């Protein structure tokens, strides 16, 4: 079952655009990794290994939404824990849409 359980926002420099990573990991587990120097995060990606972008793949209706394209797979990403700006809890079932 493909499910987004956390949305992670990364930013290395103040002027950088934030990078949003969608992850199947529970938000509490990601938050615990922030105490380490390097955080090991599982992230959804496309076939070309670029990060999955839910905002680009979603179409909103009047009372619902449809996910046009699902992520191809997951991969492990190692990031500087100081670059994690925010971890949001999510409950988005990709198979149900």
Buried (B, 14 or more C-beta within 10 A) or exposed (E): EBEBBBBBBBBEEEEEEEBBBBBBBBBEBBBEBEEEEEBEBBBBBBEEEEBBBBEEBBEEEEEEEEBEEBBBEBEEBEBEBEBBEEBEEBEBEBEEB
